[in-house]
Amino acid sequence: MKQTRTVRQSIVVSAVLLSVLFFLPLAVIEPFRAELFGRETPVEESEPEVGKLDGEVMLQVLNGDMVEEMNLGTYLMGVVRSEMPASFEEEALKAQAVAARTYTLYKIETGGNHGDTADICTDSTCCQAWISEQSARENWGDQADTYAEKIETAVRDTDGQVILYDGAPILAVFHSSSAGLTRASGQVWLNDLPYLQAVDSPEPEDAIPNYYSRAEFSAEEFKSRVMQAYPEADLTGEISTWIQNPVTDEAGSVETVTIGGITMKGSQVRTILGLRSACFEWETEGNTLIFYVTGYGHGVGLSQYGANEMAKEGADWLEIVTHYYTGVTVGPYTPAALQAP
């Protein structure tokens, strides 16, 4: 019996030793498999996390010549990355996200610009600017992770929040900076909307790039630009008499002005001459017209630099949007036609 027990113990010990000898090399090699055999452990790429409400709304987005399907949250992250500096305060970024969401739904509800082709596009001259996360990260450099998280948080923390007037999304336009006072839509465009009225805007002029700008035009260049838009304009005589009768608001933005006998809006002059805003003054020096311009953009709705200054002073995103868009409410709004099945 004793000899049999000894044989059995020897067999067990031998089995254990064989197991150790077989598995030990694998245990040693496994942590270094990639280095030894040149195979990298695959990294799973994940989409940015979006909120439930934004995630339920699917969009057809015209990006260049291609139509891409993405949810509203993913689209909004691309808009906020492109439209507002990621270095801005978090509450300002949230206000931008809410404005962009509202603008998107307004365009869809009112028919948009692309018919059956797409709901919205990535062209700032048509809809809103948009940039992919990869391209944005290349621009952000060492701050890429921090800025990406700020943008995702701004969209996710305002999930589904829309600026409403009479229960419908508003035309939530925005601009870079005003001259301390935003402009009513009727001062710039044809329709005067009740929620797009002039409001005070804190503009930190020392912190705004090119807040003050200057543009010069020779008499020939000025005449060519104006005559192309208004062939009936009379630009004869002394250059100092070509521009007359300016009507301005409290901040100095030009509401109307007469050029060559034609009365036009300051916003039209801005477009014709390519000025940064319609808040301008001018003077003549010899045969040259010189324009001095304040701010950047059409001046209607949310001022991005003003929103950032409000955030620095302690305002949250809701205070910011209800300041710049008058008489509005804020709450969830999802068009039934865009809800995912």
C-alpha positions as CSV (number, residue, x, y, z in Angstrom):
1,M,0.0,0.0,0.0
2,K,2.8,2.4,1.0
3,Q,4.5,1.7,-2.3
4,T,1.3,2.3,-4.3
5,R,0.7,5.6,-2.5
6,T,4.3,6.7,-3.3
7,V,3.8,5.9,-7.0
8,R,0.5,7.9,-7.1
9,Q,2.2,10.9,-5.4
10,S,5.0,10.8,-8.0
11,I,2.5,10.8,-10.8
12,V,0.7,13.8,-9.4
13,V,3.9,15.7,-8.9
14,S,5.0,14.9,-12.4
15,A,1.7,16.1,-13.8
16,V,2.0,19.4,-11.9
17,L,5.6,19.9,-13.1
18,L,4.6,19.3,-16.7
19,S,1.7,21.8,-16.4
20,V,4.1,24.4,-15.0
21,L,6.6,23.8,-17.7
22,F,3.9,24.1,-20.4
23,F,2.1,27.2,-19.2
24,L,5.0,29.2,-17.7
25,P,6.4,30.3,-21.1
26,L,3.0,31.5,-22.2
27,A,2.6,33.5,-19.0
28,V,6.0,35.1,-19.5
29,I,5.4,35.9,-23.2
30,E,1.8,37.1,-23.2
31,P,2.5,40.6,-21.7
32,F,5.1,41.2,-24.4
33,R,3.2,39.6,-27.3
34,A,2.9,42.8,-29.2
35,E,6.5,43.7,-28.9
36,L,7.7,40.1,-29.7
37,F,5.4,39.4,-32.6
38,G,4.7,42.9,-33.9
39,R,0.9,42.8,-33.3
40,E,-0.7,45.6,-31.6
41,T,-3.7,45.2,-29.3
42,P,-6.7,46.6,-31.2
43,V,-8.1,49.8,-29.8
44,E,-11.9,50.2,-30.0
45,E,-13.0,53.6,-31.3
46,S,-16.2,54.9,-29.7
47,E,-18.5,57.7,-30.8
48,P,-18.8,60.7,-28.6
49,E,-21.5,60.2,-26.0
50,V,-24.6,62.2,-26.7
51,G,-27.7,62.8,-24.7
52,K,-30.8,60.7,-25.1
53,L,-33.0,63.4,-26.8
54,D,-30.3,64.5,-29.3
55,G,-29.5,60.9,-30.0
56,E,-33.0,60.1,-31.1
57,V,-33.1,62.8,-33.8
58,M,-31.4,61.6,-37.0
59,L,-30.2,64.1,-39.6
60,Q,-29.2,64.0,-43.2
61,V,-26.2,66.4,-43.3
62,L,-24.8,67.7,-46.6
63,N,-21.0,67.7,-46.0
64,G,-19.4,69.0,-49.1
65,D,-20.7,66.8,-51.9
66,M,-21.7,63.9,-49.7
67,V,-24.8,63.4,-47.6
68,E,-24.0,61.8,-44.2
69,E,-26.4,60.5,-41.6
70,M,-25.7,61.4,-38.1
71,N,-27.7,62.1,-34.9
72,L,-28.3,65.7,-33.8
73,G,-25.8,65.4,-30.9
74,T,-23.0,64.4,-33.2
75,Y,-23.8,67.2,-35.6
76,L,-24.0,69.8,-32.8
77,M,-20.6,68.9,-31.5
78,G,-19.2,69.6,-35.0
79,V,-21.0,73.0,-35.1
80,V,-19.8,74.1,-31.6
81,R,-16.3,73.0,-32.4
82,S,-16.3,75.2,-35.5
83,E,-18.5,78.2,-34.4
84,M,-17.1,79.1,-31.0
85,P,-13.5,78.9,-29.6
86,A,-13.2,75.9,-27.3
87,S,-11.2,78.0,-24.9
88,F,-14.4,79.9,-24.0
89,E,-16.2,79.4,-20.7
90,E,-18.3,76.2,-20.4
91,E,-21.6,78.1,-19.9
92,A,-20.9,80.1,-23.1
93,L,-20.3,76.9,-25.0
94,K,-23.5,75.5,-23.6
95,A,-25.4,78.6,-24.8
96,Q,-23.8,78.2,-28.2
97,A,-24.9,74.5,-28.2
98,V,-28.5,75.5,-27.4
99,A,-28.5,78.2,-30.1
100,A,-27.1,75.8,-32.7
101,R,-29.6,73.1,-31.8
102,T,-32.5,75.6,-32.1
103,Y,-31.2,77.0,-35.4
104,T,-31.0,73.5,-36.8
105,L,-34.5,72.6,-35.8
106,Y,-35.8,76.0,-37.1
107,K,-34.3,75.3,-40.5
108,I,-35.8,71.9,-40.6
109,E,-39.3,73.0,-39.5
110,T,-39.3,75.8,-42.0
111,G,-38.1,73.7,-45.0
112,G,-34.4,74.4,-44.9
113,N,-32.3,75.2,-47.9
114,H,-31.8,71.7,-49.4
115,G,-35.2,70.3,-50.1
116,D,-35.3,66.5,-50.1
117,T,-31.5,66.2,-50.4
118,A,-30.6,67.0,-46.8
119,D,-31.9,68.5,-43.6
120,I,-28.9,70.8,-43.0
121,C,-25.4,71.4,-44.3
122,T,-21.9,72.3,-43.0
123,D,-21.5,75.5,-45.0
124,S,-21.5,78.6,-42.8
125,T,-22.7,80.8,-45.6
126,C,-25.8,78.6,-45.9
127,C,-26.4,76.9,-42.6
128,Q,-23.8,76.6,-39.8
129,A,-20.1,75.9,-39.9
130,W,-19.1,72.3,-38.9
131,I,-15.8,70.5,-38.4
132,S,-15.0,66.8,-37.6
133,E,-13.4,65.9,-34.3
134,Q,-10.3,64.7,-36.0
135,S,-9.7,68.0,-37.8
136,A,-10.5,70.0,-34.7
137,R,-8.0,67.9,-32.6
138,E,-5.3,68.7,-35.2
139,N,-6.1,72.4,-34.7
140,W,-6.2,72.2,-30.9
141,G,-2.8,70.4,-30.5
142,D,-1.9,69.8,-26.8
143,Q,-5.3,71.0,-25.6
144,A,-7.2,68.5,-27.8
145,D,-8.4,66.2,-25.0
146,T,-9.5,69.1,-22.8
147,Y,-11.3,70.9,-25.5
148,A,-13.0,67.8,-26.9
149,E,-14.4,67.1,-23.4
150,K,-15.6,70.7,-23.0
151,I,-17.5,70.5,-26.3
152,E,-19.0,67.1,-25.5
153,T,-20.1,68.3,-22.1
154,A,-21.7,71.5,-23.5
155,V,-23.9,69.5,-25.9
156,R,-24.6,66.6,-23.5
157,D,-25.5,68.8,-20.5
158,T,-28.0,70.8,-22.7
159,D,-29.5,67.6,-24.3
160,G,-32.7,68.5,-26.2
161,Q,-33.0,72.0,-24.9
162,V,-34.4,74.4,-27.5
163,I,-35.2,78.1,-27.5
164,L,-38.9,78.5,-28.2
165,Y,-41.3,81.3,-29.0
166,D,-45.0,80.5,-29.1
167,G,-44.0,76.9,-28.7
168,A,-41.8,76.7,-31.8
169,P,-38.0,76.9,-32.4
170,I,-36.8,80.4,-33.1
171,L,-34.4,81.6,-35.7
172,A,-31.5,81.5,-33.2
173,V,-28.9,83.5,-35.2
174,F,-25.6,84.4,-33.6
175,H,-22.5,86.5,-34.3
176,S,-19.0,87.0,-33.1
177,S,-19.1,90.4,-31.4
178,S,-21.3,93.5,-31.4
179,A,-20.5,97.2,-30.6
180,G,-22.0,96.8,-27.1
181,L,-25.6,96.6,-28.3
182,T,-27.0,93.9,-30.5
183,R,-29.3,94.8,-33.4
184,A,-32.9,94.1,-34.1
185,S,-33.5,91.8,-37.0
186,G,-35.5,94.5,-38.8
187,Q,-32.5,96.8,-38.7
188,V,-30.5,94.2,-40.7
189,W,-33.0,92.1,-42.7
190,L,-36.6,92.5,-43.9
191,N,-38.5,91.0,-41.0
192,D,-38.5,92.4,-37.5
193,L,-38.9,89.3,-35.2
194,P,-40.1,89.8,-31.6
195,Y,-37.4,87.6,-30.1
196,L,-34.5,89.3,-32.1
197,Q,-34.4,92.7,-30.6
198,A,-31.6,95.0,-29.6
199,V,-30.1,94.2,-26.1
200,D,-27.0,95.4,-24.2
201,S,-24.0,93.1,-24.7
202,P,-20.8,93.2,-22.6
203,E,-18.0,93.2,-25.2
204,P,-14.4,92.9,-23.7
205,E,-12.9,94.8,-26.6
206,D,-9.3,94.3,-25.4
207,A,-9.8,90.5,-25.6
208,I,-11.6,90.4,-29.0
209,P,-9.3,89.9,-32.0
210,N,-9.7,92.8,-34.6
211,Y,-12.5,94.3,-32.6
212,Y,-11.6,97.6,-34.3
213,S,-10.7,97.3,-38.0
214,R,-10.0,99.6,-40.9
215,A,-10.8,99.3,-44.6
216,E,-9.6,101.6,-47.4
217,F,-11.1,102.0,-50.9
218,S,-9.9,104.1,-53.8
219,A,-12.6,106.2,-55.5
220,E,-12.5,103.8,-58.5
221,E,-12.8,100.7,-56.3
222,F,-15.6,102.1,-54.2
223,K,-17.5,103.3,-57.3
224,S,-17.2,99.9,-58.9
225,R,-18.5,98.0,-55.9
226,V,-21.5,100.3,-55.4
227,M,-22.4,100.5,-59.0
228,Q,-22.3,96.7,-59.3
229,A,-25.1,96.5,-56.6
230,Y,-26.9,99.7,-57.5
231,P,-26.2,100.7,-61.2
232,E,-28.5,103.7,-60.7
233,A,-26.3,105.3,-58.0
234,D,-24.9,108.7,-59.0
235,L,-21.3,108.8,-57.9
236,T,-20.2,111.9,-59.7
237,G,-18.7,115.1,-58.2
238,E,-16.5,115.3,-55.1
239,I,-15.8,112.0,-53.3
240,S,-16.7,113.6,-50.0
241,T,-20.3,114.0,-51.1
242,W,-20.9,110.4,-52.1
243,I,-22.0,109.2,-48.7
244,Q,-24.6,111.3,-46.7
245,N,-27.4,111.2,-44.1
246,P,-26.3,108.3,-41.9
247,V,-28.9,107.1,-39.3
248,T,-27.3,105.2,-36.4
249,D,-28.4,103.4,-33.3
250,E,-27.1,104.0,-29.8
251,A,-24.1,101.9,-30.4
252,G,-23.1,103.5,-33.7
253,S,-24.3,100.8,-36.0
254,V,-25.6,102.3,-39.2
255,E,-29.3,101.7,-39.8
256,T,-29.5,103.6,-43.1
257,V,-27.2,105.8,-45.2
258,T,-27.5,107.5,-48.6
259,I,-24.8,106.6,-51.2
260,G,-25.0,108.2,-54.6
261,G,-28.6,109.3,-53.9
262,I,-29.7,105.7,-53.0
263,T,-30.8,105.0,-49.4
264,M,-29.7,101.6,-48.2
265,K,-29.3,99.7,-44.9
266,G,-26.0,99.7,-43.2
267,S,-26.0,95.9,-43.5
268,Q,-26.2,96.3,-47.3
269,V,-23.2,98.6,-47.2
270,R,-21.3,96.0,-45.1
271,T,-22.0,93.4,-47.7
272,I,-21.1,95.5,-50.7
273,L,-17.8,96.7,-49.2
274,G,-17.0,93.5,-47.3
275,L,-16.8,95.3,-43.9
276,R,-16.6,93.2,-40.7
277,S,-19.8,94.8,-39.4
278,A,-22.3,97.6,-40.0
279,C,-21.0,99.6,-37.1
280,F,-18.8,102.0,-39.1
281,E,-17.7,105.6,-39.6
282,W,-15.8,106.9,-42.5
283,E,-13.6,109.8,-43.8
284,T,-12.0,110.8,-47.0
285,E,-8.3,111.4,-47.6
286,G,-7.7,112.8,-51.0
287,N,-9.1,110.2,-53.5
288,T,-9.6,107.5,-50.8
289,L,-12.5,106.5,-48.6
290,I,-11.4,105.1,-45.2
291,F,-13.9,103.1,-43.0
292,Y,-13.4,102.5,-39.3
293,V,-15.4,99.4,-38.1
294,T,-16.3,98.0,-34.7
295,G,-17.3,94.4,-34.0
296,Y,-17.7,91.5,-36.3
297,G,-20.9,90.0,-37.8
298,H,-24.4,91.0,-38.5
299,G,-25.0,91.9,-34.8
300,V,-28.3,90.0,-34.4
301,G,-29.0,87.5,-31.7
302,L,-26.4,86.0,-29.4
303,S,-23.0,87.7,-29.3
304,Q,-20.4,85.0,-28.8
305,Y,-17.9,87.2,-27.1
306,G,-20.7,88.8,-25.1
307,A,-21.9,85.4,-24.0
308,N,-18.4,84.5,-22.9
309,E,-18.1,87.7,-20.9
310,M,-21.5,87.0,-19.2
311,A,-20.3,83.5,-18.3
312,K,-17.1,84.9,-16.8
313,E,-19.3,87.2,-14.7
314,G,-21.3,84.1,-13.4
315,A,-24.2,83.8,-15.7
316,D,-25.3,80.3,-16.7
317,W,-26.3,79.2,-20.2
318,L,-30.0,79.8,-19.6
319,E,-29.5,83.3,-18.4
320,I,-27.3,84.0,-21.5
321,V,-29.8,82.7,-24.1
322,T,-32.8,84.4,-22.4
323,H,-30.9,87.7,-22.4
324,Y,-30.0,87.6,-26.1
325,Y,-33.3,86.2,-27.3
326,T,-36.1,88.3,-25.8
327,G,-39.5,86.8,-24.6
328,V,-38.5,83.2,-25.2
329,T,-38.9,80.0,-23.2
330,V,-36.5,77.1,-23.2
331,G,-37.4,73.4,-23.2
332,P,-37.3,70.1,-25.1
333,Y,-38.6,70.0,-28.6
334,T,-38.2,67.1,-31.1
335,P,-39.9,67.2,-34.5
336,A,-41.9,64.0,-34.9
337,A,-40.7,63.6,-38.4
338,L,-37.1,63.4,-37.3
339,Q,-37.4,60.9,-34.5
340,A,-35.6,57.6,-34.9
341,P,-38.0,54.6,-35.3
